[in-house]
Amino acid sequence: MRPASFIKVLLELAKFRITLAVCVTTITGYLLFKDRLNSDIILPLIGIFLLASGASALNQVQEYRYDEKMNRTMKRPLPAGEISKPAAVTFALLLLLGGSVLLYKGSGLIVLMLGWLAFIWYNLVYTYLKRKTAFAVIPGSLVGAIPPLIGWIVAGGEPDNYLVIPIIVFFFIWQVPHFWLLILKYGKEYEAAGLATLSETRTNRQISRLIFGWIMLTAMVTASLPFTGLLQSVISRTGTVVSALVLIIMFIPILRTREDRLEAGKFFMKINYFVLAVVLFMALDKIVFEGFL
């Protein structure tokens, strides 16, 4: 295999794009406490990147038998035969080790413990629950709330500060409808692979209503952010409220669309755009919008 192709395989094994998103949420947590990026974020950020990459690679080792049964995932490196299982495990362990060392060196024991909590919760708890219950995503979403908390602590924030609560809740709650939109689109593939899904016991219309309920919860949490004291600028506070309203408006059609015409992929992208907008309002609140108080 050519070096460029091998690097591509490793990046796919590490779920490079998702891992970059984890880094963005870590930076967001950091900037919600500080008004600028400093050098103290570098080592823990690289550590988070490596740890998340290692967890993703190990997850693909754990689930390659399921991945090879689904069209959406059968071209991943392991089911496609582009890398051996021992090589993938070695790669994952090296990433986990390197990430752990950098987290400890860069920020200390508490941050390392949070990083390992995310890893254990993702690779042991969530990965196991996915095979047992269609509602595994609810406890599993805790994983996405940990990186911004790490960013907050690296910036000097206390983990028991009440302002951490809305950060954790936001980054937790939006992941539930996000994942169920995937189920709406790929539910039959998950079923065929032997994973527990909502599509086994509910119609697409019922799943759509459940998703809309969680969209409403996500919107309410988002709209409450300006009232927690977390955001300082008028632009960020207004932007998050408007984003929440737009989210609801964008998802009203999911309740009215006929099942045979429901395009889950479009709604999946809409919630991604929504989260990107809110994250930008959070991250840029102090460093860009500070003059608009």
PAZAPA-4460 file (N, C-alpha, C; in steps of 0.05 Angstrom, whole numbers, plus 32768, in hexadecimal, padded with zeros to 4 digits):
% residues 293
    n_x    n_y    n_z   ca_x   ca_y   ca_z    c_x    c_y    c_z   seq   type   mol
   8011   7FE8   8000   8000   8000   8000   8012   8019   8000     1      M     A
   800B   802C   7FEF   801A   8045   7FED   8017   8055   8007     2      R     A
   802C   8064   800F   802B   8074   8028   8012   8086   802A     3      P     A
   800B   8093   8013   7FF4   80A5   8014   7FDA   8095   801A     4      A     A
   7FD8   807E   800E   7FC0   806D   8012   7FBF   8063   802F     5      S     A
   7FD7   805C   803A   7FD7   8052   8056   7FD0   8068   8069     6      F     A
   7FD9   8081   8064   7FD2   8097   8075   7FB3   809C   8074     7      I     A
   7FA8   8099   805C   7F8B   809D   8059   7F7C   8088   8069     8      K     A
   7F86   806F   8069   7F7A   805A   8079   7F7A   8060   8096     9      V     A
   7F91   806A   80A0   7F94   8071   80BC   7F81   8088   80C4    10      L     A
   7F7F   809C   80B2   7F6D   80B2   80B8   7F50   80A9   80B9    11      L     A
   7F49   8097   80A7   7F2D   808C   80A8   7F29   807B   80C1    12      E     A
   7F3D   806D   80C9   7F3B   805C   80E1   7F37   806E   80FA    13      L     A
   7F44   8085   80F9   7F42   8098   8110   7F2A   80AB   810E    14      A     A
   7F1A   80A8   80F8   7F03   80B9   80F3   7F0B   80D6   80F6    15      K     A
   7F1E   80DE   80E4   7F2C   80F8   80E5   7F18   810F   80E7    16      F     A
   7F03   8110   80D7   7EF1   8127   80D7   7EE2   8129   80F1    17      R     A
   7ED9   8112   80FB   7ECA   8113   8115   7EDD   811B   812C    18      I     A
   7EF6   8112   812B   7F09   8119   813F   7F0F   8137   813F    19      T     A
   7F11   8142   8127   7F15   815F   8125   7EFE   816E   8131    20      L     A
   7EE5   8164   812E   7ECE   8170   813A   7ED0   816F   8159    21      A     A
   7EDB   815A   8163   7EDF   8157   8180   7EF3   816D   818A    22      V     A
   7F07   8172   817A   7F1A   8188   8180   7F0D   81A3   8180    23      C     A
   7EFB   81A7   816D   7EED   81C1   816B   7EDC   81C5   8185    24      V     A
   7ECE   81B0   818E   7EBE   81B4   81A6   7ED0   81B8   81BF    25      T     A
   7EE7   81AC   81BF   7EFA   81B1   81D5   7F03   81CF   81D5    26      T     A
   7F09   81D9   81BE   7F11   81F5   81BB   7EFA   8207   81C4    27      I     A
   7EE2   81FF   81BD   7ECA   820F   81C4   7EC7   8211   81E3    28      T     A
   7ECB   81FB   81F0   7ECA   81FB   820D   7EE0   820D   8219    29      G     A
   7EF7   820C   820D   7F0E   821D   8215   7F06   823B   8212    30      Y     A
   7EFC   8242   81FB   7EF6   825E   81F5   7EDE   8269   8204    31      L     A
   7ECD   8257   820E   7EB6   8260   821E   7EC0   826A   823A    32      L     A
   7ED8   8262   8241   7EE4   826C   825B   7EF8   8282   8256    33      F     A
   7F08   827F   8241   7F1C   8294   823B   7F14   82A4   8222    34      K     A
   7F21   82BB   821F   7F1A   82CC   8209   7F2E   82CA   81F2    35      D     A
   7F41   82B6   81F3   7F54   82B2   81DE   7F60   8297   81E1    36      R     A
   7F6C   828D   81CA   7F7A   8274   81CB   7F97   8279   81D4    37      L     A
   7FA0   8269   81E7   7FBC   826B   81F1   7FCA   8250   81EC    38      N     A
   7FE4   8250   81F0   7FF4   8238   81EB   7FED   8221   81FD    39      S     A
   7FDF   8227   8214   7FD9   8211   8226   7FC5   81FD   821B    40      D     A
   7FB8   8204   8205   7FA5   81F2   81F9   7FB2   81DD   81E6    41      I     A
   7FCB   81E2   81DE   7FD7   81D2   81C9   7FDA   81B5   81D0    42      I     A
   7FE8   81AF   81E7   7FEC   8193   81EE   7FD2   8184   81F4    43      L     A
   7FC0   818F   8204   7FA7   8181   8209   7F96   817D   81F0    44      P     A
   7F97   8191   81DD   7F88   818E   81C5   7F93   8178   81B3    45      L     A
   7FAD   8176   81B1   7FB9   8160   81A2   7FB3   8145   81B1    46      I     A
   7FB3   8146   81CB   7FAD   812E   81DB   7F91   8125   81D6    47      G     A
   7F7D   8138   81D6   7F61   8131   81D0   7F5F   8125   81B4    48      I     A
   7F6D   8131   81A1   7F6C   8128   8185   7F76   810B   8184    49      F     A
   7F8C   8105   8191   7F97   80EA   8190   7F86   80D6   819F    50      L     A
   7F7B   80DE   81B6   7F6B   80CC   81C6   7F51   80C6   81B7    51      L     A
   7F44   80DA   81AC   7F2B   80D6   819D   7F31   80C5   8184    52      A     A
   7F47   80C9   8177   7F4F   80B9   8160   7F53   809C   8168    53      S     A
   7F60   8098   817E   7F65   807C   8188   7F4B   806F   818F    54      G     A
   7F38   807D   819C   7F1E   8072   81A3   7F0F   806B   818A    55      A     A
   7F10   807C   8176   7F02   8076   815D   7F0D   805E   814F    56      S     A
   7F28   805C   814E   7F35   8045   8141   7F2E   802B   8150    57      A     A
   7F2E   802C   816A   7F28   8014   817A   7F0A   800D   8176    58      L     A
   7EF9   8021   8174   7EDD   801B   8170   7ED8   800D   8155    59      N     A
   7EE8   8014   8141   7EE5   8006   8127   7EEF   7FE9   8129    60      Q     A
   7F02   7FE4   813A   7F0B   7FC8   813F   7EF4   7FB9   814D    61      V     A
   7EE7   7FC6   8160   7ED2   7FB9   816F   7EBA   7FB3   815E    62      Q     A
   7EB5   7FC4   814A   7E9C   7FC2   813A   7EA0   7FBA   811D    63      E     A
   7EB7   7FB0   8116   7EBB   7FAB   80F9   7EA9   7F95   80EE    64      Y     A
   7EA1   7F83   80FF   7E8E   7F6E   80F6   7E73   7F7A   80F0    65      R     A
   7E6B   7F8F   80FE   7E52   7F9D   80F8   7E55   7FAE   80E0    66      Y     A
   7E6D   7FBC   80DE   7E72   7FCE   80C8   7E71   7FC0   80AD    67      D     A
   7E7B   7FA7   80AC   7E7C   7F99   8092   7E61   7F91   8088    68      E     A
   7E4C   7F93   8099   7E31   7F8C   8091   7E20   7FA4   8088    69      K     A
   7E2C   7FBC   808A   7E1C   7FD4   8083   7E2A   7FE2   806B    70      M     A
   7E19   7FEA   8058   7E24   7FF8   8041   7E32   8012   8049    71      N     A
   7E28   801F   805E   7E33   8039   8066   7E4F   8036   8071    72      R     A
   7E56   801F   807C   7E70   801C   808A   7E81   8005   807F    73      T     A
   7E78   7FF7   806C   7E87   7FDF   8063   7EA2   7FE7   8055    74      M     A
   7EA5   8000   804E   7EBE   8009   8041   7ED2   8014   8055    75      K     A
   7ECB   8013   806E   7EDF   801B   8082   7EF7   8009   8081    76      R     A
   7F0E   8012   808B   7F27   8003   8087   7F27   7FE6   808F    77      P     A
   7F1B   7FDF   80A6   7F1B   7FC3   80AF   7F09   7FB1   809F    78      L     A
   7EF0   7FB7   809B   7EDF   7FA5   808B   7EE8   7FA5   806E    79      P     A
   7EF5   7FBA   8064   7EFF   7FBA   8049   7F19   7FAC   8046    80      A     A
   7F25   7FA3   805C   7F3E   7F94   805B   7F57   7FA5   8055    81      G     A
   7F55   7FBF   805A   7F6B   7FD1   8055   7F80   7FD2   806B    82      E     A
   7F78   7FC7   8082   7F8B   7FC6   8099   7F83   7FAD   80AA    83      I     A
   7F96   7FA1   80B6   7F91   7F89   80C6   7F87   7F91   80E2    84      S     A
   7F79   7F80   80EF   7F6F   7F85   810A   7F86   7F8B   811E    85      K     A
   7F9B   7F7B   811E   7FB2   7F80   8131   7FBE   7F9C   812B    86      P     A
   7FC1   7FA3   8112   7FCD   7FBD   810B   7FBB   7FD4   8115    87      A     A
   7FA0   7FD0   8111   7F8D   7FE5   811A   7F8E   7FE8   8138    88      A     A
   7F8F   7FD1   8147   7F91   7FD2   8164   7FAA   7FE0   816D    89      V     A
   7FC0   7FDA   8161   7FDA   7FE7   8167   7FD8   8005   8163    90      T     A
   7FCD   800D   814C   7FCA   8029   8145   7FB9   8037   815B    91      F     A
   7FA3   802A   8162   7F91   8036   8176   7F9F   8039   8191    92      A     A
   7FAD   8025   819A   7FBA   8026   81B4   7FD0   803B   81B4    93      L     A
   7FDF   803E   819E   7FF3   8053   819D   7FE7   806F   819F    94      L     A
   7FD0   8073   8191   7FC2   808C   8193   7FB8   8092   81AF    95      L     A
   7FAD   807D   81BB   7FA2   8080   81D7   7FB9   8087   81EA    96      L     A
   7FCF   8079   81E7   7FE6   807E   81F9   7FF1   809B   81F5    97      L     A
   7FF5   80A2   81DC   7FFF   80BD   81D6   7FED   80D3   81DF    98      G     A
   7FD3   80CF   81DB   7FBF   80E3   81E3   7FBE   80E5   8202    99      G     A
   7FC1   80CF   8210   7FC0   80CF   822D   7FD8   80DE   8238   100      S     A
   7FEF   80D9   822D   8008   80E6   8237   8005   8105   8233   101      V     A
   7FFC   810D   821B   7FFA   812A   8216   7FE5   8137   8227   102      L     A
   7FCE   8129   822C   7FBA   8135   823D   7FC4   8139   825A   103      L     A
   7FD3   8125   8264   7FDE   8127   827F   7FF4   813C   8280   104      Y     A
   8005   813D   826D   801B   8151   826D   8010   816D   8269   105      K     A
   7FFB   816F   8258   7FF1   818A   8252   7FDE   8195   8266   106      G     A
   7FCF   8183   8275   7FBA   818E   8286   7FB7   8180   82A1   107      S     A
   7FC4   8169   82A5   7FC2   815C   82BE   7FAE   8145   82C0   108      G     A
   7FAB   813B   82D8   7F9C   8122   82DD   7F7E   8124   82D7   109      L     A
   7F72   813B   82DF   7F55   813D   82DC   7F4D   813C   82BE   110      I     A
   7F5C   814A   82AD   7F56   814A   8291   7F5B   812E   8285   111      V     A
   7F71   8121   828E   7F76   8106   8284   7F5F   80F3   828C   112      L     A
   7F56   80F6   82A5   7F40   80E5   82AE   7F26   80E9   829D   113      M     A
   7F21   8103   8296   7F0A   8109   8286   7F0D   80FD   826A   114      L     A
   7F26   80FF   825F   7F2B   80F3   8245   7F27   80D5   8245   115      G     A
   7F2F   80C8   825A   7F2C   80AB   825D   7F0F   80A4   8263   116      W     A
   7F00   80B5   8270   7EE4   80B1   8274   7ED5   80B0   8259   117      L     A
   7EDC   80C3   8248   7ED0   80C4   822D   7ED7   80AB   821E   118      A     A
   7EF0   80A2   821F   7EF8   808A   8211   7EEA   8071   821B   119      F     A
   7EE9   806E   8235   7EDC   8056   8241   7EBE   8057   823B   120      I     A
   7EB2   806E   823D   7E95   8070   8239   7E8E   806A   821C   121      W     A
   7E9F   8072   8209   7E9A   806E   81ED   7EA0   8051   81E5   122      Y     A
   7EB7   8047   81EC   7EC0   802D   81E3   7EB5   8015   81F2   123      N     A
   7EAE   8019   820C   7EA4   8003   821C   7E85   8006   8220   124      L     A
   7E7D   801D   822A   7E60   8020   8231   7E4F   8023   8218   125      V     A
   7E54   8038   8208   7E43   803E   81F1   7E45   8028   81DC   126      Y     A
   7E5C   801F   81D6   7E5F   800A   81C2   7E50   7FF1   81C9   127      T     A
   7E50   7FEA   81E3   7E41   7FD3   81EC   7E23   7FD8   81EB   128      Y     A
   7E1A   7FEF   81F4   7DFE   7FF5   81F5   7DF1   7FF7   81DA   129      L     A
   7E00   7FFE   81C5   7DF6   8000   81AA   7DEB   7FE5   81A1   130      K     A
   7DF6   7FD0   81AB   7DED   7FB5   81A3   7DD5   7FAC   81B3   131      R     A
   7DCE   7FBA   81C8   7DB9   7FB1   81DA   7DA0   7FC3   81DA   132      K     A
   7DA3   7FDD   81D5   7D8C   7FEE   81D7   7D8D   8004   81C2   133      T     A
   7D76   800B   81B7   7D74   8020   81A3   7D78   803C   81AF   134      A     A
   7D78   803D   81CA   7D7B   8057   81D7   7D97   805B   81E2   135      F     A
   7DAA   804B   81D8   7DC6   804D   81E1   7DD2   8069   81DD   136      A     A
   7DC8   8077   81C8   7DD3   8092   81C2   7DCF   80A5   81D9   137      V     A
   7DBA   80A1   81EA   7DB5   80B5   81FF   7DCC   80B4   8214   138      I     A
   7DD3   809D   8220   7DEB   809E   8231   7E05   80A2   8221   139      P     A
   7E05   8098   8208   7E1D   809B   81F7   7E24   80B8   81F1   140      G     A
   7E10   80C9   81F0   7E16   80E5   81E9   7E26   80F4   81FE   141      S     A
   7E29   80E8   8216   7E3B   80F4   822A   7E57   80F8   821F   142      L     A
   7E5F   80E6   820E   7E7B   80E7   8202   7E7F   8102   81F5   143      V     A
   7E6C   810C   81E6   7E6F   8126   81D8   7E6F   813E   81EA   144      G     A
   7E66   813B   8203   7E66   8151   8216   7E80   8154   8225   145      A     A
   7E91   8140   8224   7EAA   8141   8234   7EC0   8153   8227   146      I     A
   7EC5   8153   820D   7EDA   8164   8202   7ED6   8182   8208   147      P     A
   7EBE   818E   8205   7EBC   81AA   820D   7EC1   81AF   822A   148      P     A
   7EBA   819B   823B   7EC0   819E   8258   7EDE   819D   825C   149      L     A
   7EEC   818C   824D   7F0A   818C   824F   7F15   81A7   8247   150      I     A
   7F0B   81B2   8231   7F14   81CD   8228   7F10   81E2   823D   151      G     A
   7EF9   81E1   824A   7EF3   81F4   8260   7F07   81F2   8277   152      W     A
   7F0E   81D9   827E   7F20   81D5   8295   7F3D   81DD   828D   153      I     A
   7F45   81D7   8274   7F60   81DF   826B   7F62   81FD   826C   154      V     A
   7F4D   820B   8266   7F4D   8229   8266   7F4F   8234   8282   155      A     A
   7F4A   8224   8296   7F4B   822D   82B2   7F31   822C   82C0   156      G     A
   7F1C   8224   82B2   7F02   8222   82BF   7EFF   820B   82D2   157      G     A
   7EEF   820E   82E6   7EEA   81F9   82FA   7ED5   81E6   82EF   158      E     A
   7ED9   81CC   82F3   7EC6   81B8   82E8   7EAB   81BA   82F7   159      P     A
   7EAA   81C6   830E   7E90   81C7   831D   7E83   81E3   831A   160      D     A
   7E8D   81F4   8308   7E81   820D   8303   7E66   8209   82F5   161      N     A
   7E51   8217   82FF   7E36   8212   82F4   7E35   8218   82D6   162      Y     A
   7E46   822A   82CC   7E46   8230   82AF   7E4E   8219   829D   163      L     A
   7E5A   8204   82A9   7E61   81EC   829A   7E48   81DC   8293   164      V     A
   7E33   81DE   82A3   7E1B   81CE   829F   7E0E   81D3   8283   165      I     A
   7E09   81EC   827B   7DFD   81F0   8261   7E0F   81E7   824A   166      P     A
   7E29   81E9   824E   7E3C   81DF   8239   7E38   81C1   8236   167      I     A
   7E39   81B2   824C   7E36   8195   824B   7E1B   818D   8240   168      I     A
   7E06   819B   8249   7DEB   8194   8240   7DE8   8198   8222   169      V     A
   7DF2   81AF   8217   7DEF   81B4   81FB   7DFE   819F   81EA   170      F     A
   7E17   819A   81F1   7E27   8187   81E1   7E1D   816A   81E5   171      F     A
   7E0E   8165   81FA   7E02   814B   81FE   7DE9   8148   81ED   172      F     A
   7DD7   815B   81EF   7DBB   8157   81E6   7DB8   8156   81C8   173      I     A
   7DC8   8166   81B9   7DC4   8167   819C   7DCC   814C   818E   174      W     A
   7DDD   813D   819B   7DE6   8124   818F   7DD0   810F   818C   175      Q     A
   7DBC   8110   819D   7DA7   80FC   819C   7D97   80FD   8182   176      V     A
   7D8B   8115   817B   7D7D   8116   8162   7D90   8112   814A   177      P     A
   7DA8   811B   814D   7DBC   8118   8138   7DC0   80FA   8131   178      H     A
   7DC3   80E9   8145   7DC6   80CC   8141   7DAD   80BF   8136   179      F     A
   7D96   80C7   8141   7D7D   80BB   8138   7D76   80C2   811C   180      W     A
   7D80   80D8   8112   7D7D   80DF   80F6   7D8C   80CB   80E4   181      L     A
   7DA4   80C2   80EE   7DB2   80AD   80E0   7DA2   8093   80E0   182      L     A
   7D95   808D   80F6   7D84   8075   80F8   7D6D   8077   80E5   183      I     A
   7D62   808F   80E2   7D4C   8093   80CF   7D55   808D   80B2   184      L     A
   7D6E   8093   80AD   7D79   808E   8092   7D84   8072   808E   185      K     A
   7D92   8068   80A3   7DA0   804E   80A0   7D96   8038   80B3   186      Y     A
   7D7E   803C   80BE   7D74   8029   80D2   7D74   800C   80C9   187      G     A
   7D6C   8007   80B0   7D6B   7FEC   80A7   7D86   7FDF   80A5   188      K     A
   7D9B   7FEF   809F   7DB6   7FE5   809E   7DBF   7FDE   80BA   189      E     A
   7DB9   7FEF   80CE   7DC0   7FE9   80EA   7DB2   7FCF   80F3   190      Y     A
   7D99   7FCC   80EB   7D8A   7FB4   80F2   7D97   7F9B   80E6   191      E     A
   7D9E   7F9D   80CD   7DAA   7F86   80BF   7DC5   7F7E   80CB   192      A     A
   7DD3   7F92   80D6   7DED   7F8D   80E3   7DEA   7F81   80FF   193      A     A
   7DD2   7F82   810A   7DCE   7F76   8124   7DCF   7F8A   813B   194      G     A
   7DCE   7FA5   8134   7DCE   7FB9   8149   7DB1   7FC1   8150   195      L     A
   7DAD   7FC8   8169   7D92   7FD0   8171   7D8C   7FEC   8166   196      A     A
   7D75   7FEF   8159   7D6D   8009   814E   7D50   800F   8153   197      T     A
   7D49   8028   8151   7D2D   8030   8154   7D1C   8025   813E   198      L     A
   7D28   8022   8126   7D18   8019   810F   7D0D   7FFC   8112   199      S     A
   7D17   7FEE   8126   7D0D   7FD3   812B   7CF1   7FD4   8137   200      E     A
   7CEB   7FE8   8147   7CD2   7FE9   8156   7CC1   8001   814F   201      T     A
   7CCB   8014   8140   7CBC   802C   813A   7CBD   8033   811C   202      R     A
   7CA8   803F   8113   7CA7   8048   80F7   7CB8   8061   80F4   203      T     A
   7CBD   8068   80DB   7CCD   8081   80D6   7CBE   8099   80E0   204      N     A
   7CA3   8099   80DE   7C94   80B0   80E9   7C97   80B2   8107   205      R     A
   7C97   809C   8115   7C9A   809C   8132   7CB6   80A6   8139   206      Q     A
   7CCA   809D   812A   7CE6   80A6   812F   7CE8   80C4   812A   207      I     A
   7CDB   80CD   8115   7CDB   80EA   810E   7CD0   80FB   8125   208      S     A
   7CBA   80F1   8131   7CAE   8100   8148   7CC1   8100   8160   209      R     A
   7CCE   80E9   8164   7CE1   80E7   817A   7CF9   80FB   8175   210      L     A
   7D02   80FB   815D   7D18   810E   8156   7D0F   812B   815A   211      I     A
   7CF7   8131   8152   7CEE   814D   8155   7CEC   8154   8173   212      F     A
   7CE4   8142   8184   7CE3   8147   81A0   7CFF   814E   81AB   213      G     A
   7D13   8140   81A2   7D2E   8146   81AB   7D39   8160   819E   214      W     A
   7D2F   8166   8186   7D36   817F   8179   7D2B   8196   818A   215      I     A
   7D13   8193   8194   7D07   81A8   81A5   7D18   81AC   81BE   216      M     A
   7D20   8195   81CA   7D31   8197   81E2   7D4B   81A5   81DC   217      L     A
   7D57   819E   81C5   7D71   81AA   81BD   7D6D   81C8   81B9   218      T     A
   7D57   81D0   81AD   7D52   81EC   81A8   7D4E   81FB   81C2   219      A     A
   7D3F   81EF   81D5   7D3B   81FC   81EF   7D55   8200   81FE   220      M     A
   7D66   81EC   81FE   7D80   81EE   820B   7D91   8204   81FE   221      V     A
   7D90   8205   81E4   7DA0   8219   81D5   7D95   8235   81DB   222      T     A
   7D7B   8238   81DB   7D6F   8252   81E0   7D74   825C   81FD   223      A     A
   7D7A   8249   820F   7D7F   8251   822B   7D9B   825A   822F   224      S     A
   7DAD   8254   821D   7DCA   825B   8220   7DCF   8278   8227   225      L     A
   7DC1   828B   8219   7DC6   82A7   8220   7DBE   82AF   823C   226      P     A
   7DAE   829F   8249   7DA3   82A7   8263   7DB3   829A   827A   227      F     A
   7DC9   828B   8273   7DD9   827E   8287   7DF1   828E   8290   228      T     A
   7DF7   82A3   8281   7E0F   82B3   8287   7E27   82A8   8278   229      G     A
   7E23   8293   8268   7E3A   8287   825A   7E43   8299   8242   230      L     A
   7E30   82A5   8234   7E36   82B6   821D   7E34   82D3   8225   231      L     A
   7E46   82E3   821A   7E48   82FF   8222   7E3F   8313   820D   232      Q     A
   7E43   830D   81F4   7E3D   8320   81DF   7E20   831E   81D5   233      S     A
   7E16   8335   81CB   7DFB   8336   81C0   7DF9   8323   81A8   234      V     A
   7E0E   8323   8197   7E0D   8313   817F   7E0A   82F5   8186   235      I     A
   7E1A   82EC   8199   7E19   82CF   81A0   7DFF   82C8   81AD   236      S     A
   7DF5   82D9   81BF   7DDC   82D4   81CC   7DC5   82D4   81B9   237      R     A
   7DC4   82E7   81A7   7DAF   82E8   8193   7DB1   82D1   8180   238      T     A
   7DCA   82CC   8178   7DCF   82B6   8164   7DC6   829B   816E   239      G     A
   7DCB   8295   8187   7DC3   827B   8191   7DA4   8278   8193   240      T     A
   7D97   828E   819B   7D79   828D   819C   7D6E   828A   8180   241      V     A
   7D78   8299   816D   7D6F   8297   8151   7D75   827B   8146   242      V     A
   7D8C   8270   814C   7D93   8255   8143   7D7F   8241   814D   243      S     A
   7D77   8244   8166   7D64   8231   8172   7D49   8233   8164   244      A     A
   7D40   824B   815E   7D27   824E   8150   7D28   8243   8134   245      L     A
   7D3E   8248   8126   7D42   823E   810B   7D42   8220   810B   246      V     A
   7D4F   8214   811F   7D50   81F7   8121   7D34   81EB   8122   247      L     A
   7D23   81F7   8132   7D07   81ED   8134   7CF9   81EF   8119   248      I     A
   7CFC   8207   810D   7CEF   820B   80F3   7CF9   81F7   80DE   249      I     A
   7D13   81F2   80DE   7D1E   81E0   80CA   7D14   81C3   80CE   250      M     A
   7D0D   81BC   80E7   7D05   81A1   80EC   7CE6   819C   80ED   251      F     A
   7CD6   81B1   80EC   7CB9   81AD   80EB   7CB1   819B   80D4   252      I     A
   7CBD   819E   80BC   7CB5   818C   80A6   7CB9   816E   80AB   253      P     A
   7CCB   8167   80BE   7CCF   814B   80C3   7CB6   813D   80CE   254      I     A
   7CA4   814E   80D9   7C8B   8143   80E4   7C76   813F   80CF   255      L     A
   7C79   814E   80B8   7C64   814F   80A4   7C6B   813E   808B   256      R     A
   7C85   8139   8088   7C8D   812B   806F   7C85   810E   806F   257      T     A
   7C7B   8105   8059   7C73   80E9   8056   7C8C   80D7   8059   258      R     A
   7C88   80C0   8065   7C9E   80AD   806A   7CAE   80A7   8051   259      E     A
   7CA1   80A3   803B   7CAF   809B   8022   7CBD   80B3   8015   260      D     A
   7CB9   80CB   8020   7CC6   80E3   8015   7CD9   80F0   8029   261      R     A
   7CDC   80E3   8040   7CED   80EF   8055   7D0A   80EC   804E   262      L     A
   7D18   8102   804B   7D35   8102   8045   7D44   8108   805E   263      E     A
   7D4B   80F3   806D   7D59   80F7   8087   7D74   8104   8084   264      A     A
   7D81   8100   806D   7D9B   810C   8069   7D9B   812A   806A   265      G     A
   7D85   8136   805F   7D83   8153   805F   7D80   815E   807C   266      K     A
   7D6F   8150   808C   7D6C   8158   80A7   7D85   8154   80B7   267      F     A
   7D94   813F   80B1   7DAE   813A   80BE   7DC1   8151   80B9   268      F     A
   7DC2   815B   80A1   7DD4   8172   809B   7DCA   818B   80A9   269      M     A
   7DB0   818F   80AB   7DA5   81A7   80B8   7DAE   81A8   80D6   270      K     A
   7DAD   8192   80E4   7DB5   8193   8100   7DD3   8197   8102   271      I     A
   7DE2   818E   80EF   7DFF   8193   80EF   7E05   81B1   80EB   272      N     A
   7DF7   81BD   80D8   7DFA   81DA   80D4   7DF2   81EA   80ED   273      Y     A
   7DDD   81E1   80FA   7DD4   81EE   8112   7DEA   81ED   8128   274      F     A
   7DF5   81D6   812C   7E0A   81D3   8141   7E22   81E4   813A   275      V     A
   7E2A   81E4   8121   7E41   81F4   8118   7E3C   8211   811F   276      L     A
   7E24   821B   8119   7E1D   8237   811F   7E1F   823D   813D   277      A     A
   7E13   822C   814D   7E14   8231   816A   7E30   822F   8175   278      V     A
   7E40   821C   816C   7E5C   821A   8175   7E6B   8233   816D   279      V     A
   7E67   823E   8156   7E74   8256   814E   7E6C   826E   8160   280      L     A
   7E53   8270   8166   7E4A   8285   8178   7E58   8282   8194   281      F     A
   7E5A   8269   819D   7E67   8264   81B7   7E85   826B   81B6   282      M     A
   7E92   8260   81A1   7EAF   8263   81A0   7EB8   8280   819B   283      A     A
   7EA8   828E   818B   7EB0   82AA   8183   7EA4   82BF   8196   284      L     A
   7E95   82B7   81AA   7E88   82CA   81BC   7E9A   82DF   81C7   285      D     A
   7EB1   82D6   81D1   7EC4   82E9   81DE   7EDA   82F3   81CB   286      K     A
   7EE3   82E2   81B9   7EFB   82EA   81A9   7EF3   82FA   8191   287      I     A
   7EDA   82FA   8188   7ED2   830A   8171   7EBB   831D   8178   288      V     A
   7EA7   8313   8186   7E8F   8323   818B   7E90   8334   81A5   289      F     A
   7EA7   8334   81B2   7EA9   8341   81CC   7EA1   835F   81CB   290      E     A
   7EA6   836C   81B5   7EA0   8389   81B3   7E83   838E   81AF   291      G     A
   7E73   837A   81AC   7E56   837D   81A7   7E46   8376   81BF   292      F     A
   7E4D   8380   81D7   7E3F   8379   81EF   7E25   8389   81F3   293      L     A
***
